[in-house]
């Protein structure tokens, strides 16, 4: 497992690569690079509002259905192995920001946009969301959740035309998701050598 600095550097490189590919696909589709992302207070607000809705829904599942929450957390142990060495909040924010920018640039700004020129927007949204789920290499149930989130982000991008809105929503949601998953993975002892705390001892 790479050290924290190496991990953050690799994730930053991935963000830059994904963003470059997304911009490239946008330009290849005949759109000017300067219109790839627009910036406005209303777009930030819309993204924050969408993130708030997603966080509330996720928290309702995580805290309202603890057994489901434990299953979902444990099912992601392999993909989130980098959380074995606890990340401080600033690092979590950095990772989430990179995911929000890079993944939305690639899958919504790039893949969805250019695909829509050939197959129409509804199919393009589904295709980009499916690719979004596949590249996470998640188990089927987790992949289905990621696909659904991809559909939401794709639909919001279609309706608003704002890539910034989905970038902000994605990043803010990921801050909560990474914080919660890291906390629960260590509580449950999913990493080798950890002594987990059973659900029975924490439910009283």
MIZA-758217 format. One record per residue (C-alpha): residue number from 1; residue in three letters; x negated, y, z. Coordinates in pm, 1 decimal. Example, Ala and Ser with C-alpha at 12.3 -4.5 7.8 and 13.67 -1.06 7.14 Angstrom:
<vomar><i>1</i><aa>ALA</aa><xx>-1230.0</xx><yy>-450.0</yy><zz>780.0</zz></vomar>
<vomar><i>2</i><aa>SER</aa><xx>-1367.0</xx><yy>-106.0</yy><zz>714.0</zz></vomar>
This chain:
<vomar><i>1</i><aa>UNK</aa><xx>0.0</xx><yy>0.0</yy><zz>0.0</zz></vomar>
<vomar><i>2</i><aa>UNK</aa><xx>-155.5</xx><yy>334.7</yy><zz>-102.9</zz></vomar>
<vomar><i>3</i><aa>UNK</aa><xx>-214.7</xx><yy>604.6</yy><zz>156.2</zz></vomar>
<vomar><i>4</i><aa>UNK</aa><xx>37.1</xx><yy>884.6</yy><zz>203.8</zz></vomar>
<vomar><i>5</i><aa>UNK</aa><xx>-161.5</xx><yy>1139.4</yy><zz>0.3</zz></vomar>
<vomar><i>6</i><aa>UNK</aa><xx>-209.7</xx><yy>893.2</yy><zz>-286.6</zz></vomar>
<vomar><i>7</i><aa>UNK</aa><xx>159.0</xx><yy>801.3</yy><zz>-278.4</zz></vomar>
<vomar><i>8</i><aa>UNK</aa><xx>271.5</xx><yy>1162.6</yy><zz>-295.9</zz></vomar>
<vomar><i>9</i><aa>UNK</aa><xx>24.9</xx><yy>1230.2</yy><zz>-576.8</zz></vomar>
<vomar><i>10</i><aa>UNK</aa><xx>156.7</xx><yy>933.0</yy><zz>-776.3</zz></vomar>
<vomar><i>11</i><aa>UNK</aa><xx>517.0</xx><yy>1039.0</yy><zz>-724.0</zz></vomar>
<vomar><i>12</i><aa>UNK</aa><xx>430.8</xx><yy>1393.7</yy><zz>-830.3</zz></vomar>
<vomar><i>13</i><aa>UNK</aa><xx>270.2</xx><yy>1255.8</yy><zz>-1146.7</zz></vomar>
<vomar><i>14</i><aa>UNK</aa><xx>584.7</xx><yy>1053.9</yy><zz>-1215.3</zz></vomar>
<vomar><i>15</i><aa>UNK</aa><xx>796.0</xx><yy>1367.6</yy><zz>-1174.7</zz></vomar>
<vomar><i>16</i><aa>UNK</aa><xx>581.5</xx><yy>1557.3</yy><zz>-1424.1</zz></vomar>
<vomar><i>17</i><aa>UNK</aa><xx>593.2</xx><yy>1266.1</yy><zz>-1671.3</zz></vomar>
<vomar><i>18</i><aa>UNK</aa><xx>970.6</xx><yy>1223.9</yy><zz>-1646.1</zz></vomar>
<vomar><i>19</i><aa>UNK</aa><xx>1022.0</xx><yy>1598.5</yy><zz>-1684.1</zz></vomar>
<vomar><i>20</i><aa>UNK</aa><xx>794.6</xx><yy>1615.0</yy><zz>-1987.9</zz></vomar>
<vomar><i>21</i><aa>UNK</aa><xx>979.9</xx><yy>1326.5</yy><zz>-2156.5</zz></vomar>
<vomar><i>22</i><aa>UNK</aa><xx>1314.6</xx><yy>1485.4</yy><zz>-2075.4</zz></vomar>
<vomar><i>23</i><aa>UNK</aa><xx>1212.7</xx><yy>1820.1</yy><zz>-2223.5</zz></vomar>
<vomar><i>24</i><aa>UNK</aa><xx>1067.3</xx><yy>1640.0</yy><zz>-2522.8</zz></vomar>
<vomar><i>25</i><aa>UNK</aa><xx>1393.7</xx><yy>1457.6</yy><zz>-2593.9</zz></vomar>
<vomar><i>26</i><aa>UNK</aa><xx>1584.4</xx><yy>1783.2</yy><zz>-2549.0</zz></vomar>
<vomar><i>27</i><aa>UNK</aa><xx>1363.3</xx><yy>1958.3</yy><zz>-2804.3</zz></vomar>
<vomar><i>28</i><aa>UNK</aa><xx>1375.1</xx><yy>1663.6</yy><zz>-3046.3</zz></vomar>
<vomar><i>29</i><aa>UNK</aa><xx>1754.6</xx><yy>1689.3</yy><zz>-3035.1</zz></vomar>
<vomar><i>30</i><aa>UNK</aa><xx>1720.7</xx><yy>2038.9</yy><zz>-3182.0</zz></vomar>
<vomar><i>31</i><aa>UNK</aa><xx>1774.5</xx><yy>2240.1</yy><zz>-2865.2</zz></vomar>
<vomar><i>32</i><aa>UNK</aa><xx>1533.2</xx><yy>2516.2</yy><zz>-2757.9</zz></vomar>
<vomar><i>33</i><aa>UNK</aa><xx>1307.6</xx><yy>2433.7</yy><zz>-2463.6</zz></vomar>
<vomar><i>34</i><aa>UNK</aa><xx>1398.6</xx><yy>2760.6</yy><zz>-2290.5</zz></vomar>
<vomar><i>35</i><aa>UNK</aa><xx>1759.1</xx><yy>2642.6</yy><zz>-2249.6</zz></vomar>
<vomar><i>36</i><aa>UNK</aa><xx>1665.4</xx><yy>2312.6</yy><zz>-2081.1</zz></vomar>
<vomar><i>37</i><aa>UNK</aa><xx>1726.3</xx><yy>2450.5</yy><zz>-1732.4</zz></vomar>
<vomar><i>38</i><aa>UNK</aa><xx>1906.2</xx><yy>2771.4</yy><zz>-1646.7</zz></vomar>
<vomar><i>39</i><aa>UNK</aa><xx>1894.0</xx><yy>2932.1</yy><zz>-1303.6</zz></vomar>
<vomar><i>40</i><aa>UNK</aa><xx>2184.8</xx><yy>3092.3</yy><zz>-1124.5</zz></vomar>
<vomar><i>41</i><aa>UNK</aa><xx>2315.9</xx><yy>3126.1</yy><zz>-770.9</zz></vomar>
<vomar><i>42</i><aa>UNK</aa><xx>2639.9</xx><yy>2958.5</yy><zz>-873.6</zz></vomar>
<vomar><i>43</i><aa>UNK</aa><xx>2447.4</xx><yy>2657.9</yy><zz>-1003.5</zz></vomar>
<vomar><i>44</i><aa>UNK</aa><xx>2257.2</xx><yy>2623.3</yy><zz>-676.7</zz></vomar>
<vomar><i>45</i><aa>UNK</aa><xx>2583.5</xx><yy>2652.2</yy><zz>-483.8</zz></vomar>
<vomar><i>46</i><aa>UNK</aa><xx>2755.2</xx><yy>2391.2</yy><zz>-700.2</zz></vomar>
<vomar><i>47</i><aa>UNK</aa><xx>2463.0</xx><yy>2153.4</yy><zz>-653.3</zz></vomar>
<vomar><i>48</i><aa>UNK</aa><xx>2462.8</xx><yy>2202.8</yy><zz>-277.8</zz></vomar>
<vomar><i>49</i><aa>UNK</aa><xx>2838.3</xx><yy>2146.0</yy><zz>-265.2</zz></vomar>
<vomar><i>50</i><aa>UNK</aa><xx>2811.5</xx><yy>1823.6</yy><zz>-465.8</zz></vomar>
<vomar><i>51</i><aa>UNK</aa><xx>2529.9</xx><yy>1705.6</yy><zz>-239.1</zz></vomar>
<vomar><i>52</i><aa>UNK</aa><xx>2746.8</xx><yy>1780.0</yy><zz>63.4</zz></vomar>
<vomar><i>53</i><aa>UNK</aa><xx>3025.8</xx><yy>1562.1</yy><zz>-72.8</zz></vomar>
<vomar><i>54</i><aa>UNK</aa><xx>2784.9</xx><yy>1276.4</yy><zz>-148.6</zz></vomar>
<vomar><i>55</i><aa>UNK</aa><xx>2622.7</xx><yy>1298.4</yy><zz>195.1</zz></vomar>
<vomar><i>56</i><aa>UNK</aa><xx>2961.5</xx><yy>1293.6</yy><zz>369.8</zz></vomar>
<vomar><i>57</i><aa>UNK</aa><xx>3067.4</xx><yy>986.4</yy><zz>170.9</zz></vomar>
<vomar><i>58</i><aa>UNK</aa><xx>2736.4</xx><yy>809.2</yy><zz>235.0</zz></vomar>
<vomar><i>59</i><aa>UNK</aa><xx>2744.7</xx><yy>895.0</yy><zz>606.0</zz></vomar>
<vomar><i>60</i><aa>UNK</aa><xx>3100.2</xx><yy>761.1</yy><zz>630.1</zz></vomar>
<vomar><i>61</i><aa>UNK</aa><xx>2978.4</xx><yy>426.7</yy><zz>496.2</zz></vomar>
<vomar><i>62</i><aa>UNK</aa><xx>2653.0</xx><yy>419.3</yy><zz>691.5</zz></vomar>
<vomar><i>63</i><aa>UNK</aa><xx>2804.3</xx><yy>510.5</yy><zz>1027.4</zz></vomar>
<vomar><i>64</i><aa>UNK</aa><xx>3157.5</xx><yy>378.8</yy><zz>978.5</zz></vomar>
<vomar><i>65</i><aa>UNK</aa><xx>3056.0</xx><yy>37.8</yy><zz>843.6</zz></vomar>
<vomar><i>66</i><aa>UNK</aa><xx>2736.9</xx><yy>-56.8</yy><zz>1030.3</zz></vomar>
<vomar><i>67</i><aa>UNK</aa><xx>2718.9</xx><yy>-412.4</yy><zz>895.0</zz></vomar>
<vomar><i>68</i><aa>UNK</aa><xx>2747.1</xx><yy>-285.3</yy><zz>538.0</zz></vomar>
<vomar><i>69</i><aa>UNK</aa><xx>2488.6</xx><yy>-20.3</yy><zz>618.7</zz></vomar>
<vomar><i>70</i><aa>UNK</aa><xx>2243.9</xx><yy>-279.1</yy><zz>752.4</zz></vomar>
<vomar><i>71</i><aa>UNK</aa><xx>2287.6</xx><yy>-492.8</yy><zz>441.8</zz></vomar>
<vomar><i>72</i><aa>UNK</aa><xx>2230.9</xx><yy>-198.3</yy><zz>209.6</zz></vomar>
<vomar><i>73</i><aa>UNK</aa><xx>1920.7</xx><yy>-89.5</yy><zz>401.1</zz></vomar>
<vomar><i>74</i><aa>UNK</aa><xx>1769.5</xx><yy>-438.0</yy><zz>410.8</zz></vomar>
<vomar><i>75</i><aa>UNK</aa><xx>1848.6</xx><yy>-491.5</yy><zz>42.1</zz></vomar>
<vomar><i>76</i><aa>UNK</aa><xx>1628.9</xx><yy>-193.1</yy><zz>-41.7</zz></vomar>
<vomar><i>77</i><aa>UNK</aa><xx>1328.8</xx><yy>-302.6</yy><zz>166.4</zz></vomar>
<vomar><i>78</i><aa>UNK</aa><xx>1116.5</xx><yy>-398.4</yy><zz>-134.7</zz></vomar>
<vomar><i>79</i><aa>UNK</aa><xx>1183.3</xx><yy>-80.1</yy><zz>-331.8</zz></vomar>
<vomar><i>80</i><aa>UNK</aa><xx>1124.0</xx><yy>138.7</yy><zz>-26.7</zz></vomar>
<vomar><i>81</i><aa>UNK</aa><xx>813.7</xx><yy>-38.3</yy><zz>97.9</zz></vomar>
<vomar><i>82</i><aa>UNK</aa><xx>634.7</xx><yy>298.6</yy><zz>84.9</zz></vomar>
<vomar><i>83</i><aa>UNK</aa><xx>838.9</xx><yy>397.6</yy><zz>391.0</zz></vomar>
<vomar><i>84</i><aa>UNK</aa><xx>652.5</xx><yy>143.0</yy><zz>606.2</zz></vomar>
<vomar><i>85</i><aa>UNK</aa><xx>418.2</xx><yy>426.2</yy><zz>698.7</zz></vomar>
<vomar><i>86</i><aa>UNK</aa><xx>668.0</xx><yy>679.6</yy><zz>821.9</zz></vomar>
<vomar><i>87</i><aa>UNK</aa><xx>692.5</xx><yy>993.2</yy><zz>610.7</zz></vomar>
<vomar><i>88</i><aa>UNK</aa><xx>735.6</xx><yy>1323.3</yy><zz>795.7</zz></vomar>
<vomar><i>89</i><aa>UNK</aa><xx>1028.2</xx><yy>1540.9</yy><zz>691.9</zz></vomar>
<vomar><i>90</i><aa>UNK</aa><xx>820.4</xx><yy>1767.7</yy><zz>461.4</zz></vomar>
<vomar><i>91</i><aa>UNK</aa><xx>699.2</xx><yy>1460.1</yy><zz>270.1</zz></vomar>
<vomar><i>92</i><aa>UNK</aa><xx>1055.3</xx><yy>1327.8</yy><zz>245.9</zz></vomar>
<vomar><i>93</i><aa>UNK</aa><xx>1165.7</xx><yy>1663.9</yy><zz>105.3</zz></vomar>
<vomar><i>94</i><aa>UNK</aa><xx>880.3</xx><yy>1654.8</yy><zz>-147.3</zz></vomar>
<vomar><i>95</i><aa>UNK</aa><xx>970.0</xx><yy>1301.8</yy><zz>-263.1</zz></vomar>
<vomar><i>96</i><aa>UNK</aa><xx>1339.2</xx><yy>1393.1</yy><zz>-286.7</zz></vomar>
<vomar><i>97</i><aa>UNK</aa><xx>1262.8</xx><yy>1711.9</yy><zz>-479.8</zz></vomar>
<vomar><i>98</i><aa>UNK</aa><xx>1048.8</xx><yy>1516.0</yy><zz>-724.8</zz></vomar>
<vomar><i>99</i><aa>UNK</aa><xx>1323.0</xx><yy>1259.1</yy><zz>-778.4</zz></vomar>
<vomar><i>100</i><aa>UNK</aa><xx>1587.8</xx><yy>1525.4</yy><zz>-824.2</zz></vomar>
<vomar><i>101</i><aa>UNK</aa><xx>1385.2</xx><yy>1718.2</yy><zz>-1079.9</zz></vomar>
<vomar><i>102</i><aa>UNK</aa><xx>1216.6</xx><yy>1435.3</yy><zz>-1268.4</zz></vomar>
<vomar><i>103</i><aa>UNK</aa><xx>1499.6</xx><yy>1183.6</yy><zz>-1284.7</zz></vomar>
<vomar><i>104</i><aa>UNK</aa><xx>1764.2</xx><yy>1435.5</yy><zz>-1380.0</zz></vomar>
<vomar><i>105</i><aa>UNK</aa><xx>1534.9</xx><yy>1590.9</yy><zz>-1640.6</zz></vomar>
<vomar><i>106</i><aa>UNK</aa><xx>1479.0</xx><yy>1250.1</yy><zz>-1797.4</zz></vomar>
<vomar><i>107</i><aa>UNK</aa><xx>1814.6</xx><yy>1075.5</yy><zz>-1766.2</zz></vomar>
<vomar><i>108</i><aa>UNK</aa><xx>2060.7</xx><yy>1363.9</yy><zz>-1791.6</zz></vomar>
<vomar><i>109</i><aa>UNK</aa><xx>1866.7</xx><yy>1638.5</yy><zz>-1970.2</zz></vomar>
<vomar><i>110</i><aa>UNK</aa><xx>1686.5</xx><yy>1401.0</yy><zz>-2204.6</zz></vomar>
<vomar><i>111</i><aa>UNK</aa><xx>1847.4</xx><yy>1059.3</yy><zz>-2251.5</zz></vomar>
<vomar><i>112</i><aa>UNK</aa><xx>2211.6</xx><yy>1160.1</yy><zz>-2202.1</zz></vomar>
<vomar><i>113</i><aa>UNK</aa><xx>2181.2</xx><yy>1470.8</yy><zz>-2417.8</zz></vomar>
<vomar><i>114</i><aa>UNK</aa><xx>2018.8</xx><yy>1306.7</yy><zz>-2717.9</zz></vomar>
<vomar><i>115</i><aa>UNK</aa><xx>2235.8</xx><yy>993.6</yy><zz>-2691.2</zz></vomar>
<vomar><i>116</i><aa>UNK</aa><xx>2550.4</xx><yy>1206.6</yy><zz>-2692.9</zz></vomar>
<vomar><i>117</i><aa>UNK</aa><xx>2456.9</xx><yy>1338.0</yy><zz>-3038.1</zz></vomar>
<vomar><i>118</i><aa>UNK</aa><xx>2491.5</xx><yy>983.9</yy><zz>-3174.3</zz></vomar>
<vomar><i>119</i><aa>UNK</aa><xx>2747.7</xx><yy>799.3</yy><zz>-2962.7</zz></vomar>
<vomar><i>120</i><aa>UNK</aa><xx>2950.9</xx><yy>1075.2</yy><zz>-2796.3</zz></vomar>
<vomar><i>121</i><aa>UNK</aa><xx>2927.4</xx><yy>1200.7</yy><zz>-2440.6</zz></vomar>
<vomar><i>122</i><aa>UNK</aa><xx>3126.1</xx><yy>932.8</yy><zz>-2252.1</zz></vomar>
<vomar><i>123</i><aa>UNK</aa><xx>2909.4</xx><yy>650.9</yy><zz>-2386.7</zz></vomar>
<vomar><i>124</i><aa>UNK</aa><xx>2596.9</xx><yy>861.8</yy><zz>-2342.6</zz></vomar>
<vomar><i>125</i><aa>UNK</aa><xx>2683.3</xx><yy>915.5</yy><zz>-1975.2</zz></vomar>
<vomar><i>126</i><aa>UNK</aa><xx>2729.1</xx><yy>541.7</yy><zz>-1924.7</zz></vomar>
<vomar><i>127</i><aa>UNK</aa><xx>2407.1</xx><yy>459.1</yy><zz>-2112.8</zz></vomar>
<vomar><i>128</i><aa>UNK</aa><xx>2198.6</xx><yy>710.2</yy><zz>-1917.1</zz></vomar>
<vomar><i>129</i><aa>UNK</aa><xx>2351.6</xx><yy>593.8</yy><zz>-1587.3</zz></vomar>
<vomar><i>130</i><aa>UNK</aa><xx>2278.7</xx><yy>229.8</yy><zz>-1674.4</zz></vomar>
<vomar><i>131</i><aa>UNK</aa><xx>1917.3</xx><yy>312.7</yy><zz>-1760.5</zz></vomar>
<vomar><i>132</i><aa>UNK</aa><xx>1896.7</xx><yy>517.4</yy><zz>-1440.5</zz></vomar>
<vomar><i>133</i><aa>UNK</aa><xx>2006.5</xx><yy>210.0</yy><zz>-1242.5</zz></vomar>
<vomar><i>134</i><aa>UNK</aa><xx>1778.8</xx><yy>-32.3</yy><zz>-1427.8</zz></vomar>
<vomar><i>135</i><aa>UNK</aa><xx>1457.7</xx><yy>162.9</yy><zz>-1367.1</zz></vomar>
<vomar><i>136</i><aa>UNK</aa><xx>1518.3</xx><yy>149.7</yy><zz>-991.9</zz></vomar>
<vomar><i>137</i><aa>UNK</aa><xx>1473.4</xx><yy>-231.0</yy><zz>-1003.8</zz></vomar>
<vomar><i>138</i><aa>UNK</aa><xx>1739.0</xx><yy>-267.8</yy><zz>-735.7</zz></vomar>
<vomar><i>139</i><aa>UNK</aa><xx>1952.6</xx><yy>-564.5</yy><zz>-635.9</zz></vomar>
<vomar><i>140</i><aa>UNK</aa><xx>2291.6</xx><yy>-587.8</yy><zz>-811.6</zz></vomar>
<vomar><i>141</i><aa>UNK</aa><xx>2499.6</xx><yy>-414.1</yy><zz>-542.8</zz></vomar>
<vomar><i>142</i><aa>UNK</aa><xx>2247.7</xx><yy>-133.2</yy><zz>-501.0</zz></vomar>
<vomar><i>143</i><aa>UNK</aa><xx>2218.3</xx><yy>-102.9</yy><zz>-879.7</zz></vomar>
<vomar><i>144</i><aa>UNK</aa><xx>2597.2</xx><yy>-68.0</yy><zz>-899.8</zz></vomar>
<vomar><i>145</i><aa>UNK</aa><xx>2586.4</xx><yy>216.4</yy><zz>-646.1</zz></vomar>
<vomar><i>146</i><aa>UNK</aa><xx>2304.5</xx><yy>386.3</yy><zz>-838.6</zz></vomar>
<vomar><i>147</i><aa>UNK</aa><xx>2501.1</xx><yy>343.6</yy><zz>-1162.8</zz></vomar>
<vomar><i>148</i><aa>UNK</aa><xx>2807.4</xx><yy>505.5</yy><zz>-1003.5</zz></vomar>
<vomar><i>149</i><aa>UNK</aa><xx>2598.8</xx><yy>798.3</yy><zz>-879.6</zz></vomar>
<vomar><i>150</i><aa>UNK</aa><xx>2453.3</xx><yy>828.9</yy><zz>-1229.8</zz></vomar>
<vomar><i>151</i><aa>UNK</aa><xx>2805.2</xx><yy>848.9</yy><zz>-1371.5</zz></vomar>
<vomar><i>152</i><aa>UNK</aa><xx>2886.6</xx><yy>1127.5</yy><zz>-1125.4</zz></vomar>
<vomar><i>153</i><aa>UNK</aa><xx>2573.7</xx><yy>1325.5</yy><zz>-1209.5</zz></vomar>
<vomar><i>154</i><aa>UNK</aa><xx>2624.0</xx><yy>1269.4</yy><zz>-1582.8</zz></vomar>
<vomar><i>155</i><aa>UNK</aa><xx>2984.9</xx><yy>1382.6</yy><zz>-1567.9</zz></vomar>
<vomar><i>156</i><aa>UNK</aa><xx>2897.5</xx><yy>1693.1</yy><zz>-1366.2</zz></vomar>
<vomar><i>157</i><aa>UNK</aa><xx>2624.4</xx><yy>1780.1</yy><zz>-1616.7</zz></vomar>
<vomar><i>158</i><aa>UNK</aa><xx>2871.9</xx><yy>1736.8</yy><zz>-1902.4</zz></vomar>
<vomar><i>159</i><aa>UNK</aa><xx>3137.1</xx><yy>1951.8</yy><zz>-1735.1</zz></vomar>
<vomar><i>160</i><aa>UNK</aa><xx>2909.9</xx><yy>2228.7</yy><zz>-1607.6</zz></vomar>
<vomar><i>161</i><aa>UNK</aa><xx>2633.1</xx><yy>2221.0</yy><zz>-1866.7</zz></vomar>
<vomar><i>162</i><aa>UNK</aa><xx>2397.0</xx><yy>2289.5</yy><zz>-1577.1</zz></vomar>
<vomar><i>163</i><aa>UNK</aa><xx>2099.0</xx><yy>2062.2</yy><zz>-1528.4</zz></vomar>
<vomar><i>164</i><aa>UNK</aa><xx>2000.8</xx><yy>2264.1</yy><zz>-1221.9</zz></vomar>
<vomar><i>165</i><aa>UNK</aa><xx>2327.3</xx><yy>2170.0</yy><zz>-1050.0</zz></vomar>
<vomar><i>166</i><aa>UNK</aa><xx>2259.5</xx><yy>1796.4</yy><zz>-1071.3</zz></vomar>
<vomar><i>167</i><aa>UNK</aa><xx>1891.6</xx><yy>1842.3</yy><zz>-986.0</zz></vomar>
<vomar><i>168</i><aa>UNK</aa><xx>1984.7</xx><yy>2026.3</yy><zz>-665.2</zz></vomar>
<vomar><i>169</i><aa>UNK</aa><xx>2255.3</xx><yy>1773.4</yy><zz>-577.2</zz></vomar>
<vomar><i>170</i><aa>UNK</aa><xx>2024.1</xx><yy>1478.2</yy><zz>-641.1</zz></vomar>
<vomar><i>171</i><aa>UNK</aa><xx>1737.1</xx><yy>1625.4</yy><zz>-439.4</zz></vomar>
<vomar><i>172</i><aa>UNK</aa><xx>1948.0</xx><yy>1725.4</yy><zz>-139.1</zz></vomar>
<vomar><i>173</i><aa>UNK</aa><xx>2127.0</xx><yy>1391.6</yy><zz>-130.1</zz></vomar>
<vomar><i>174</i><aa>UNK</aa><xx>1794.8</xx><yy>1207.6</yy><zz>-146.7</zz></vomar>
<vomar><i>175</i><aa>UNK</aa><xx>1663.4</xx><yy>1400.5</yy><zz>154.7</zz></vomar>
<vomar><i>176</i><aa>UNK</aa><xx>1946.3</xx><yy>1253.9</yy><zz>361.9</zz></vomar>
<vomar><i>177</i><aa>UNK</aa><xx>1923.8</xx><yy>908.1</yy><zz>203.8</zz></vomar>
<vomar><i>178</i><aa>UNK</aa><xx>1546.6</xx><yy>876.2</yy><zz>249.6</zz></vomar>
<vomar><i>179</i><aa>UNK</aa><xx>1563.6</xx><yy>1003.8</yy><zz>608.2</zz></vomar>
<vomar><i>180</i><aa>UNK</aa><xx>1840.2</xx><yy>758.6</yy><zz>696.6</zz></vomar>
<vomar><i>181</i><aa>UNK</aa><xx>1691.9</xx><yy>457.8</yy><zz>517.4</zz></vomar>
<vomar><i>182</i><aa>UNK</aa><xx>1349.3</xx><yy>514.7</yy><zz>672.3</zz></vomar>
<vomar><i>183</i><aa>UNK</aa><xx>1500.7</xx><yy>547.0</yy><zz>1020.9</zz></vomar>
<vomar><i>184</i><aa>UNK</aa><xx>1709.8</xx><yy>233.5</yy><zz>981.5</zz></vomar>
<vomar><i>185</i><aa>UNK</aa><xx>1436.0</xx><yy>23.8</yy><zz>823.3</zz></vomar>
<vomar><i>186</i><aa>UNK</aa><xx>1214.3</xx><yy>82.1</yy><zz>1122.2</zz></vomar>
<vomar><i>187</i><aa>UNK</aa><xx>1500.1</xx><yy>33.1</yy><zz>1367.2</zz></vomar>
<vomar><i>188</i><aa>UNK</aa><xx>1586.9</xx><yy>-299.7</yy><zz>1205.3</zz></vomar>
<vomar><i>189</i><aa>UNK</aa><xx>1223.3</xx><yy>-405.4</yy><zz>1176.3</zz></vomar>
<vomar><i>190</i><aa>UNK</aa><xx>1237.3</xx><yy>-488.4</yy><zz>806.5</zz></vomar>
<vomar><i>191</i><aa>UNK</aa><xx>862.4</xx><yy>-445.8</yy><zz>765.0</zz></vomar>
<vomar><i>192</i><aa>UNK</aa><xx>618.7</xx><yy>-721.1</yy><zz>858.5</zz></vomar>
<vomar><i>193</i><aa>UNK</aa><xx>502.3</xx><yy>-702.5</yy><zz>1216.9</zz></vomar>
<vomar><i>194</i><aa>UNK</aa><xx>781.6</xx><yy>-475.4</yy><zz>1334.6</zz></vomar>
<vomar><i>195</i><aa>UNK</aa><xx>1014.4</xx><yy>-574.2</yy><zz>1614.8</zz></vomar>
<vomar><i>196</i><aa>UNK</aa><xx>1360.5</xx><yy>-469.5</yy><zz>1511.1</zz></vomar>
<vomar><i>197</i><aa>UNK</aa><xx>1641.7</xx><yy>-362.0</yy><zz>1737.3</zz></vomar>
<vomar><i>198</i><aa>UNK</aa><xx>1945.6</xx><yy>-580.0</yy><zz>1693.8</zz></vomar>
<vomar><i>199</i><aa>UNK</aa><xx>2281.4</xx><yy>-430.3</yy><zz>1606.3</zz></vomar>
<vomar><i>200</i><aa>UNK</aa><xx>2427.4</xx><yy>-577.5</yy><zz>1925.6</zz></vomar>
<vomar><i>201</i><aa>UNK</aa><xx>2186.9</xx><yy>-382.4</yy><zz>2148.1</zz></vomar>
<vomar><i>202</i><aa>UNK</aa><xx>2259.7</xx><yy>-53.3</yy><zz>1972.8</zz></vomar>
<vomar><i>203</i><aa>UNK</aa><xx>2636.8</xx><yy>-79.8</yy><zz>1947.9</zz></vomar>
<vomar><i>204</i><aa>UNK</aa><xx>2707.8</xx><yy>-41.4</yy><zz>2318.8</zz></vomar>
